[in-house]
Every structure is written in structure tokens, then in C-alpha cells.
Amino acid sequence: MRNEPLRRPTLTRRATLATSGAAVLTAATAGTSAAERSVIRVAFPAAVATLDPAKMRVGGLDYNYAHCVFSRLTRQNNKLEVLPDLATSWEATEDLKTYIFHLRPGVKFHNGKPLDAADVVFTYNRLLDKTVGSVLRASLSAIDKVEAVDPLTVRFTLSVPYTDIPAVTAGYQAMIVSESLVDTLTTKPIGTGPFRFVEYRPGDQLVLEKNPDYFLPNQPKIGRAYFRIIPEYTTAVAALESGAIDIVYNLPPEQQDSLKNSRVSRVDSVPSGHWQGIIFNNAFKPFDNPKVREAFLKLIDKQYFTNIATFGHGLPTVSPIPPTHPYFRKDLIGPADVPGAKKLLAEAGLGSGFPLLLYVPGSDPALLRVATTFRDVAKQVGVTVSLQMEPPDKFFAEMEGKVPFSVDGFFGRTTPDLMTYAWYHSKGSWNDTLWHYSNPEVDKLLDDARSSADKAEQAKAYGRFQEIIAKDGPGCVIYVENFACGVSKKVQNFTSSPLMFVDISDVTVST
């Protein structure tokens, strides 16, 4: 699930988390100062993998913390429109190969250092550094040079036309950092965002406080935020109902119905691009054979799988381009074709069937339902699938992209280029990590689409792209899932974001 995966893992925790919802928050509220105007407590299912935005891959708490502590050149609202953040305005040359960003004056890092163009140049050079390993690097590959024109003006020079640079600069990994502060990113991160970092206790909580010098007026309204790590959703929901938690992040479908009749909380849900599916690692047999991949794709009735996995809280899709997007090819969603799958496996020399191990990151119930459903349908073609459940932290560190066959899911993106290029282009960062797929026609379609500002040409390219991967896909993107949060009725001005972060900059909590 994520640029990156969305994770809903269950990690090993102390037994105290199995107690009442109120008990899990005692430590979080004990140190609250009377001077703070208000406090918000948000439950996340997993710890951060890193506090360094450039190296973020996992999503969840990572992205939400980064959104609070740092700022980007641009941001995107719930309609996925690109808006100013640290850049007040920008313009591109007609050939889409040069972009100029104008920075907001008077912005300061949390330690008082003024923001200037040199910080932007440093950030992007770092993102482009292969040794840093940022997953945003593939989306920035068109950049030849980033330079400071003056203290408040930055110029991006590209090697090829690229229409989505303003959207790319809104990526979570593109948080602006200072070279003078980079050494503290993993211990005491300092940004320019609405909240300042206070502390992080791994496996327990991440604490933030209001930045009184934030550049936007009247934000944030919360004095302190406690991001609690509560792996079990039943425990988090119990804490929400008891009043010990104000928001539960990313409620799975099976938990949403439990709050329908609550008198103290509600479910806030929005369609998102968060997708889940089955990963075929093309570097391994039998998935190096396109006939096997096509056969497996034919086994999957996406509407059937979606209904089982999401309980009606998702929509079947062809690729990470969601059904809500105008480029989506609805005509490519169809029923399973078991005879066709059998024929292809026979042509691949596997007609008598074979055993296969399917790895599952243990605790995401929807992914487990996907895996179990595929195990059952694969019996129709003689494929015996065994499920290998692994702790999420072990799966994502040691198995993702390293095993032949797995289930996984990722955060949605905001433009078709960002939704597809990193995953399907032969030079894409997630393709290189995940399924090692190469199709020259797909490469050309994605290159052409990202360099065109003509919506009709883009629609044609992405339509053909979906047509290809519906048959010759490196894996099966089955559905996109709604993003939902459990929210206390004491919380005002909160709306779930299709970008899957908890925006607390305007939120207040009544007492």
C-alpha cells in the first residue's frame, strides 16, 4: 500500500496495548502543559521507518509527520489541484523544459534560519543523488540542473519536456531541508512546517508542537499533537470510543461498520488512489514468462475480488489510475477467463499445474482476503498456492521485491504520470524495486505522455498503456480503496484527504 506503499501493519507490541483505550494514552497526556491551547491525539498502526523525508517509502505515519514538520515548494488540495506552499508562484517556458519557482519571503526554519533558494537547490540535488536512494528520483529524472537565480528564485532546467514538475514538487519526499541541518534529520528534524518536532519514542509515539512562526496566518490551531502507534485497530477504535484518541488513521473496511451507530465518533471517508493487488516478480520463474503472467491476470475477476476484500469500500481498477480519473479504461474490467488461463499455462509448459508460495504482509485484513481468494481460484488451473504470512516489518525490509510472488499495496498519486511511471517504466524506481518489468511500447507511451501538455494526447497514451498491462502486466492492480478515518465528534474542521494524510493544520478539538 505507499510514493509509496501504504502500510497497515501489526507490529510486535507490549501487552499493555491490549488494555483499555484510555490506558494507552495515559502517558501521552500526562505531560500536556496548561499553556497549550489544545491537544490532538491520532492513532497510527505502525512506526515510522525513517524521519528523513527524502528516504521515505512506507507512508502512514512517515508521510503525516513529514507533512506537519516540513514544507514543499507546492502542495495539493483534496481536489488534487497544485497550490503554493513555499513557492508563491511558478511559470514554465513554452517547451516545458524550464520552470521558475518564486519563494515566499520571510520563511524561517524552526531554529530561526531563514529559508532561501540555496535550501531548495540542496534538497533537489540530494533527491537526485543515487546514493540517497529516494523513490522520488525517477520522477525527477528529467531534471538536468537546479540553480538559485537569486535568494528567492529557483530555476529548474530539464533535459526533456515534462508537464508535471509542479505536481512532483508536492511529493512527500520533496520536503525542503537545509544543508546546515541535514545531519539532524534522523534525530531532531527541523523544517519550516506548521509543527515542530518534539520527540519520537519508537513503538510508542511521535510528539509535535505548534510552530508559532509558521508562515500561514492562524495555523495551526492545535498546540500539541501526539501521534500514537497502536497496531491493533480494535484497540485504537476502543480508545476512540473512550475519548483517549481523537482520530484513528486509515480504518480498514471491517472496522468502519463498527462505528456506524457510535454516539461519540464518526467515520470520515473519501475515494482515494490507494491500490492493492498481487505482485509478480518478473525476475523469477515462472513470472519471467509473459504467458504465465497473462494467465494469472485472467484468473482474477476484479469486481469479485474487490467485493470480498473491501466489503464495498473500493472500486476495481486496471492500473494505479483510479476509476475516478477521466483517463480510466472501464471497458477493460471484465470477468475471469479460466479456460483462457488454462490454455496459456499449457502453452507455457505448465499445464499440469505447480505449487507456488504467496507472501503476505501479516496484519492487513484486506490483503489477506486478496491472497486467500487467489489461492482458491488458482485451484481451477491446478496451481497450488500456499500462503506465507510474515510480520510487516520483516516483509517490507526483507521480502518486498525479493520474493517471486506477494500481495502488496501503495498510496495513490496525484497525476497519471506519478501514478504509473515509477511502477511501469523500465527505469522506474518502484519497477526496479518491485517487479522488474520491461515493455518498450509501455516505456514509449509513458515517456510521450509525461512530455505532452495536450490532454487528448495524454488520454490516448494512457488508454493504450492500460490496454497493454491488462494483458501483459507485471502484476495485478486489483482495486483502489476508500480512505477512511475514525473521528471523534469533538474534532472540528477535519476532512479526510484522498492523498491519505491527516491534515490537522486547521483542526480544533472541543473539551
PLY file of the C-alpha trace (Angstrom):
ply
format ascii 1.0
element vertex 511
property float x
property float y
property float z
element edge 509
property int vertex1
property int vertex2
end_header
0.00 0.00 0.00
2.72 3.99 -0.32
5.28 7.16 -3.26
4.91 4.84 -1.63
3.41 1.99 0.00
0.57 2.30 2.34
1.15 0.08 5.31
-1.38 -1.25 7.71
0.90 -3.50 9.68
0.61 -5.09 13.07
3.95 -4.89 14.83
5.08 -6.62 17.99
3.94 -4.56 20.94
3.95 -4.64 24.70
0.96 -6.32 26.26
-0.21 -3.02 27.71
-1.70 -2.09 24.34
-4.26 -4.82 24.77
-5.78 -2.96 27.71
-8.50 -0.34 27.55
-8.36 2.57 25.11
-7.92 5.06 27.95
-4.88 3.27 29.30
-2.88 3.52 26.10
-2.99 7.31 26.17
-2.16 8.00 29.80
1.50 8.72 29.07
0.66 10.89 26.09
-1.48 13.32 28.03
0.42 13.40 31.30
2.94 15.99 30.12
0.44 18.35 28.49
1.12 21.94 29.51
-1.69 24.20 30.65
-0.26 26.79 28.29
-1.16 24.69 25.29
-4.46 25.74 23.82
-5.39 22.24 22.70
-4.12 18.77 22.05
-4.96 16.22 19.37
-4.19 12.52 19.57
-4.05 10.46 16.37
-3.60 6.68 16.25
-1.43 5.13 13.53
-0.92 1.39 13.05
2.85 1.38 12.51
6.04 3.15 13.49
8.00 5.38 11.13
10.65 3.73 9.00
12.67 6.96 8.81
12.42 10.60 9.86
14.32 11.70 6.74
11.70 12.75 4.14
13.95 12.03 1.14
14.22 8.39 2.18
10.56 7.77 2.93
8.96 4.81 1.21
6.30 3.45 3.51
3.60 6.08 4.04
1.26 6.27 7.00
2.91 7.91 9.99
6.02 8.76 7.94
4.14 10.97 5.49
1.89 12.51 8.11
4.80 13.52 10.31
6.61 15.00 7.28
3.52 16.97 6.27
3.46 18.57 9.72
7.16 19.31 10.23
8.28 20.30 6.73
7.05 22.26 3.71
7.40 21.74 -0.04
7.56 24.11 -2.97
3.95 23.23 -3.76
1.11 21.30 -2.18
-2.11 19.74 -3.42
-5.61 20.12 -2.05
-8.36 17.50 -1.85
-9.24 18.18 -5.49
-5.61 17.39 -6.38
-5.03 20.94 -7.58
-1.45 22.19 -7.27
-1.26 25.15 -4.89
1.50 27.33 -3.43
3.42 26.26 -0.36
6.97 27.60 -0.08
6.68 28.81 -3.67
4.13 31.57 -4.10
4.10 31.21 -7.89
5.84 29.46 -10.78
5.94 29.52 -14.55
7.26 27.34 -17.35
8.67 28.08 -20.77
6.53 27.08 -23.74
8.66 23.99 -24.40
8.13 22.76 -20.77
11.89 22.45 -20.26
12.45 25.34 -17.85
10.49 26.10 -14.68
10.94 29.13 -12.44
9.71 29.00 -8.81
9.37 32.17 -6.72
9.82 31.58 -2.98
7.77 33.01 -0.17
9.73 35.75 1.66
10.25 35.70 5.42
10.02 31.92 5.94
12.16 30.52 8.75
13.21 27.05 9.77
12.23 26.04 13.28
15.68 27.02 14.59
15.34 30.52 13.15
17.42 30.05 10.00
15.85 31.93 7.04
14.77 29.82 4.08
16.39 30.72 0.77
16.91 29.32 -2.72
20.08 27.50 -1.66
17.97 25.22 0.54
15.81 24.27 -2.44
18.87 23.61 -4.60
20.41 21.44 -1.89
17.17 19.48 -1.38
16.75 18.63 -5.05
20.39 17.78 -5.62
20.09 15.43 -2.66
16.92 13.85 -4.07
18.73 13.31 -7.38
21.73 11.70 -5.66
21.60 7.98 -6.35
23.33 7.18 -3.07
20.43 8.76 -1.13
18.06 6.29 -2.76
14.94 8.44 -2.85
11.98 6.86 -4.62
11.19 10.33 -5.99
14.38 10.25 -8.05
12.67 8.56 -11.02
10.04 11.29 -11.19
12.83 13.89 -11.12
14.95 12.17 -13.75
14.10 14.81 -16.35
15.91 17.46 -14.30
19.34 18.47 -15.60
20.03 21.32 -13.23
18.51 23.17 -10.25
20.02 26.58 -9.54
19.42 29.67 -7.45
18.70 32.70 -9.64
18.62 34.90 -6.54
17.81 34.25 -2.83
14.09 33.83 -3.57
14.09 32.40 -7.09
14.90 28.86 -8.24
15.28 27.62 -11.82
14.75 24.00 -12.87
16.28 23.11 -16.25
15.03 19.85 -17.78
16.50 17.55 -20.39
13.08 16.77 -21.85
9.66 18.44 -21.66
7.78 17.44 -18.52
4.36 18.79 -17.68
4.08 17.52 -14.10
7.05 19.19 -12.38
4.77 21.38 -10.18
2.93 18.25 -9.01
6.19 16.37 -8.40
7.41 19.19 -6.14
4.39 18.47 -3.92
5.67 14.95 -3.21
6.28 13.94 0.39
9.92 13.18 -0.31
10.33 16.71 -1.71
10.16 18.40 1.70
12.67 21.24 1.75
15.59 20.74 4.11
18.69 22.80 4.80
22.23 21.57 4.22
23.19 23.01 7.61
20.51 20.89 9.30
20.66 17.66 7.32
22.76 15.82 9.92
19.93 16.09 12.45
17.18 14.75 10.18
17.09 11.33 11.80
17.30 12.56 15.40
15.95 16.11 15.72
14.44 17.05 12.35
14.00 20.75 11.66
11.76 22.06 8.90
9.54 25.03 8.11
6.17 23.35 8.64
3.25 24.17 10.95
4.57 21.92 13.74
7.95 21.49 15.39
9.36 18.08 16.25
9.47 17.37 19.99
10.34 13.69 20.35
9.92 10.25 18.90
9.77 7.15 21.04
9.90 4.16 18.67
6.95 1.85 19.10
5.15 4.38 21.29
4.55 7.90 20.00
5.79 10.86 17.99
5.15 14.26 19.56
4.86 17.62 17.78
4.15 21.14 18.98
2.79 24.26 17.30
5.27 26.34 15.30
4.47 29.90 16.44
6.39 31.33 13.48
4.61 29.37 10.76
4.26 31.43 7.59
0.49 30.94 7.18
-1.67 33.08 9.50
-3.80 31.39 12.16
-2.28 27.96 11.58
-2.04 25.60 13.25
-4.79 25.87 15.83
-3.62 22.84 17.80
-0.95 23.39 20.45
0.41 19.86 20.52
-0.09 16.66 18.54
0.51 13.13 19.77
0.84 10.56 17.02
0.30 7.30 18.87
1.42 3.95 17.48
-1.36 1.45 18.14
-1.01 -1.60 15.88
-4.34 -3.24 16.68
-7.31 -1.45 15.16
-9.68 -2.89 17.74
-7.58 -1.23 20.44
-7.41 2.07 18.54
-11.18 2.11 17.95
-11.78 1.33 21.63
-9.54 4.29 22.51
-11.52 6.49 20.11
-14.79 5.45 21.72
-13.42 6.05 25.23
-12.17 9.53 24.32
-8.48 8.65 24.69
-7.89 9.06 20.92
-9.33 11.77 18.65
-8.63 10.29 15.20
-7.85 6.74 14.05
-5.90 6.82 10.81
-6.86 4.66 7.82
-9.62 2.48 9.21
-9.83 -0.85 7.37
-13.22 -1.75 5.89
-14.13 -4.22 8.62
-13.71 -1.54 11.30
-15.79 1.14 9.61
-19.12 -0.56 10.20
-18.36 -0.85 13.92
-18.68 2.96 14.25
-21.93 3.37 12.33
-24.02 3.70 15.48
-21.47 5.44 17.68
-22.65 8.41 19.71
-19.14 9.85 20.18
-17.38 9.31 16.85
-17.94 9.05 13.12
-16.33 7.63 10.01
-14.98 10.17 7.53
-14.36 8.51 4.16
-13.21 9.66 0.73
-12.31 7.86 -2.53
-8.56 7.57 -2.97
-5.97 6.18 -5.33
-4.62 3.74 -2.74
-4.33 0.47 -4.61
-3.83 -3.12 -3.63
-3.01 -6.16 -5.69
-0.79 -9.11 -6.47
2.88 -8.70 -7.35
4.52 -10.93 -9.96
8.29 -10.55 -9.71
9.32 -10.82 -13.36
12.93 -11.59 -12.39
11.84 -15.02 -11.11
10.32 -18.06 -12.76
7.53 -18.60 -13.66
6.80 -14.86 -13.95
9.59 -14.21 -16.43
7.17 -15.86 -18.89
4.52 -13.37 -20.12
2.10 -16.24 -20.78
2.12 -17.12 -17.08
1.51 -13.51 -16.10
-1.36 -13.22 -18.56
-2.83 -16.50 -17.32
-2.82 -15.25 -13.74
-4.41 -11.97 -14.83
-7.19 -13.96 -16.50
-7.92 -15.76 -13.22
-8.84 -12.54 -11.42
-12.40 -11.25 -11.60
-11.61 -7.82 -10.23
-15.14 -6.93 -9.13
-15.39 -10.23 -7.25
-12.02 -9.74 -5.55
-12.89 -6.12 -4.71
-16.19 -7.07 -3.08
-14.51 -9.70 -0.92
-11.52 -7.57 0.05
-13.18 -4.21 0.75
-16.79 -5.03 1.74
-17.95 -2.46 -0.79
-15.42 0.23 0.20
-13.39 0.03 -3.02
-13.56 0.06 -6.81
-11.93 -2.34 -9.31
-9.25 -0.82 -11.49
-6.84 -1.75 -14.29
-3.78 0.10 -13.03
-2.98 2.72 -10.38
-5.05 5.16 -12.49
-8.26 5.11 -10.42
-11.83 4.80 -11.74
-12.46 8.41 -10.72
-9.92 9.66 -13.29
-11.06 10.67 -16.81
-8.31 8.53 -18.38
-9.58 5.33 -16.74
-10.47 2.48 -19.14
-13.63 1.00 -17.61
-14.09 -1.27 -20.64
-11.04 -3.30 -19.58
-12.70 -4.55 -16.37
-14.21 -7.93 -17.11
-14.93 -11.39 -15.70
-12.37 -14.13 -15.15
-11.45 -16.40 -18.05
-10.46 -19.74 -16.55
-10.34 -21.66 -19.89
-8.11 -18.93 -21.32
-5.82 -19.16 -18.27
-5.56 -22.94 -18.63
-4.67 -22.61 -22.31
-1.89 -20.10 -21.63
-0.39 -22.22 -18.83
-0.39 -25.23 -21.15
1.40 -23.17 -23.82
3.96 -22.21 -21.18
4.57 -25.88 -20.40
2.80 -25.68 -17.04
-0.50 -27.27 -17.93
-0.19 -29.96 -15.26
-0.06 -27.33 -12.52
2.60 -26.38 -10.00
3.00 -25.22 -6.38
3.56 -21.55 -5.53
4.26 -19.63 -2.33
2.38 -16.34 -1.90
3.90 -13.95 0.66
1.50 -11.83 2.75
2.49 -8.88 4.98
0.67 -10.12 8.05
-1.99 -7.86 9.51
-3.68 -6.12 6.63
-7.02 -7.98 6.54
-7.91 -6.79 3.03
-4.61 -8.07 1.60
-5.10 -11.36 3.39
-8.53 -11.67 1.79
-6.98 -10.97 -1.61
-4.39 -13.69 -1.05
-6.93 -16.21 0.21
-9.27 -15.54 -2.72
-6.47 -16.01 -5.24
-5.42 -19.24 -3.54
-8.96 -20.54 -4.02
-9.38 -19.51 -7.68
-5.91 -20.82 -8.64
-7.06 -24.34 -7.83
-9.16 -24.19 -11.00
-5.99 -24.32 -13.12
-4.05 -26.76 -10.97
-1.89 -24.17 -9.23
-1.49 -24.94 -5.53
-0.92 -21.69 -3.66
0.37 -21.70 -0.09
0.22 -18.51 1.97
3.34 -17.38 3.82
2.37 -14.84 6.48
5.19 -12.56 7.58
5.41 -9.74 10.11
5.03 -6.48 8.15
8.34 -5.02 9.29
10.16 -8.17 8.14
8.19 -8.36 4.88
8.89 -4.78 3.83
12.56 -4.93 4.87
13.47 -8.37 3.55
10.86 -9.66 1.12
9.20 -6.88 -0.83
10.63 -7.10 -4.35
12.87 -10.00 -3.34
10.37 -12.86 -3.49
8.63 -14.16 -6.63
5.02 -13.75 -5.54
3.36 -11.50 -2.97
0.45 -9.21 -2.19
1.08 -5.54 -1.57
-0.46 -2.09 -1.77
0.56 1.53 -2.27
-0.59 5.08 -1.71
-2.19 6.73 -4.70
-0.56 9.52 -6.65
-1.95 12.76 -7.98
-1.32 12.66 -11.74
-1.25 9.76 -14.23
2.49 10.20 -14.70
3.14 9.90 -10.97
0.67 7.00 -10.79
2.40 4.97 -13.47
5.94 5.97 -14.45
7.80 4.77 -11.37
5.98 1.42 -11.44
5.85 0.52 -15.14
8.69 2.28 -16.96
11.78 0.09 -17.28
13.76 2.81 -15.50
11.13 3.41 -12.82
12.23 3.24 -9.18
9.32 1.13 -7.97
9.53 -1.11 -11.01
13.18 -1.72 -10.17
12.21 -2.44 -6.57
9.06 -4.43 -7.10
8.50 -6.41 -10.29
11.33 -5.76 -12.79
9.11 -5.29 -15.81
10.19 -4.18 -19.27
7.99 -3.40 -22.26
9.38 -0.98 -24.89
5.92 0.16 -26.01
4.96 0.96 -22.42
8.19 2.94 -21.99
7.44 5.00 -25.09
3.83 5.65 -24.09
4.84 6.84 -20.63
7.68 8.99 -21.99
5.37 10.57 -24.58
2.59 11.21 -22.08
4.80 12.93 -19.50
6.26 15.27 -22.13
2.91 16.40 -23.54
0.61 19.12 -22.24
-2.12 18.01 -24.68
-4.81 16.27 -22.61
-6.18 14.42 -25.63
-2.76 13.01 -26.44
-2.24 12.05 -22.81
-5.61 10.30 -22.67
-4.74 8.32 -25.80
-1.35 7.28 -24.43
-2.63 6.27 -21.01
-5.58 4.47 -22.59
-3.24 2.34 -24.68
-0.99 1.82 -21.65
-3.90 0.35 -19.67
-4.82 -1.86 -22.61
-1.31 -3.33 -22.67
-0.95 -4.03 -18.97
-4.43 -5.54 -18.78
-2.88 -8.37 -20.81
0.89 -8.06 -20.30
1.04 -6.69 -16.79
3.89 -7.18 -14.32
1.31 -7.81 -11.63
-2.36 -7.29 -10.98
-3.56 -3.98 -9.55
-7.00 -5.14 -8.42
-8.77 -2.22 -6.78
-8.46 1.20 -5.19
-9.72 1.52 -1.65
-11.54 4.38 0.04
-9.51 6.22 2.68
-11.38 6.44 5.96
-10.61 7.76 9.42
-12.46 7.27 12.67
-13.02 10.77 14.06
-14.24 11.92 17.46
-17.22 14.25 17.32
-15.13 16.65 19.42
-12.91 17.25 16.38
-13.94 20.15 14.14
-12.76 21.19 10.66
-11.37 17.78 9.74
-11.90 16.17 6.35
-10.18 13.00 5.14
-7.84 13.62 2.23
-7.67 11.46 -0.92
-3.90 11.91 -0.51
-4.24 9.83 2.67
-2.83 12.18 5.25
-4.41 13.66 8.35
-4.39 17.42 7.86
-4.52 18.91 11.38
-3.46 22.45 10.48
-6.99 23.85 10.77
-8.41 21.33 13.22
-9.70 22.17 16.69
-10.77 19.82 19.47
-13.51 20.79 21.91
-13.19 19.87 25.58
0 1
2 3
3 4
4 5
5 6
6 7
7 8
8 9
9 10
10 11
11 12
12 13
13 14
14 15
15 16
16 17
17 18
18 19
19 20
20 21
21 22
22 23
23 24
24 25
25 26
26 27
27 28
28 29
29 30
30 31
31 32
32 33
33 34
34 35
35 36
36 37
37 38
38 39
39 40
40 41
41 42
42 43
43 44
44 45
45 46
46 47
47 48
48 49
49 50
50 51
51 52
52 53
53 54
54 55
55 56
56 57
57 58
58 59
59 60
60 61
61 62
62 63
63 64
64 65
65 66
66 67
67 68
68 69
69 70
70 71
71 72
72 73
73 74
74 75
75 76
76 77
77 78
78 79
79 80
80 81
81 82
82 83
83 84
84 85
85 86
86 87
87 88
88 89
89 90
90 91
91 92
92 93
93 94
94 95
95 96
96 97
97 98
98 99
99 100
100 101
101 102
102 103
103 104
104 105
105 106
106 107
107 108
108 109
109 110
110 111
111 112
112 113
113 114
114 115
115 116
116 117
117 118
118 119
119 120
120 121
121 122
122 123
123 124
124 125
125 126
126 127
127 128
128 129
129 130
130 131
131 132
132 133
133 134
134 135
135 136
136 137
137 138
138 139
139 140
140 141
141 142
142 143
143 144
144 145
145 146
146 147
147 148
148 149
149 150
150 151
151 152
152 153
153 154
154 155
155 156
156 157
157 158
158 159
159 160
160 161
161 162
162 163
163 164
164 165
165 166
166 167
167 168
168 169
169 170
170 171
171 172
172 173
173 174
174 175
175 176
176 177
177 178
178 179
179 180
180 181
181 182
182 183
183 184
184 185
185 186
186 187
187 188
188 189
189 190
190 191
191 192
192 193
193 194
194 195
195 196
196 197
197 198
198 199
199 200
200 201
201 202
202 203
203 204
204 205
205 206
206 207
207 208
208 209
209 210
210 211
211 212
212 213
213 214
214 215
215 216
216 217
217 218
218 219
219 220
220 221
221 222
222 223
223 224
224 225
225 226
226 227
227 228
228 229
229 230
230 231
231 232
232 233
233 234
234 235
235 236
236 237
237 238
238 239
239 240
240 241
241 242
242 243
243 244
244 245
245 246
246 247
247 248
248 249
249 250
250 251
251 252
252 253
253 254
254 255
255 256
256 257
257 258
258 259
259 260
260 261
261 262
262 263
263 264
264 265
265 266
266 267
267 268
268 269
269 270
270 271
271 272
272 273
273 274
274 275
275 276
276 277
277 278
278 279
279 280
280 281
281 282
282 283
283 284
284 285
285 286
286 287
287 288
288 289
289 290
290 291
291 292
292 293
293 294
294 295
295 296
296 297
297 298
298 299
299 300
300 301
301 302
302 303
303 304
304 305
305 306
306 307
307 308
308 309
309 310
310 311
311 312
312 313
313 314
314 315
315 316
316 317
317 318
318 319
319 320
320 321
321 322
322 323
323 324
324 325
325 326
326 327
327 328
328 329
329 330
330 331
331 332
332 333
333 334
334 335
335 336
336 337
337 338
338 339
339 340
340 341
341 342
342 343
343 344
344 345
345 346
346 347
347 348
348 349
349 350
350 351
351 352
352 353
353 354
354 355
355 356
356 357
357 358
358 359
359 360
360 361
361 362
362 363
363 364
364 365
365 366
366 367
367 368
368 369
369 370
370 371
371 372
372 373
373 374
374 375
375 376
376 377
377 378
378 379
379 380
380 381
381 382
382 383
383 384
384 385
385 386
386 387
387 388
388 389
389 390
390 391
391 392
392 393
393 394
394 395
395 396
396 397
397 398
398 399
399 400
400 401
401 402
402 403
403 404
404 405
405 406
406 407
407 408
408 409
409 410
410 411
411 412
412 413
413 414
414 415
415 416
416 417
417 418
418 419
419 420
420 421
421 422
422 423
423 424
424 425
425 426
426 427
427 428
428 429
429 430
430 431
431 432
432 433
433 434
434 435
435 436
436 437
437 438
438 439
439 440
440 441
441 442
442 443
443 444
444 445
445 446
446 447
447 448
448 449
449 450
450 451
451 452
452 453
453 454
454 455
455 456
456 457
457 458
458 459
459 460
460 461
461 462
462 463
463 464
464 465
465 466
466 467
467 468
468 469
469 470
470 471
471 472
472 473
473 474
474 475
475 476
476 477
477 478
478 479
479 480
480 481
481 482
482 483
483 484
484 485
485 486
486 487
487 488
488 489
489 490
490 491
491 492
492 493
493 494
494 495
495 496
496 497
497 498
498 499
499 500
500 501
501 502
502 503
503 504
504 505
505 506
506 507
507 508
508 509
509 510
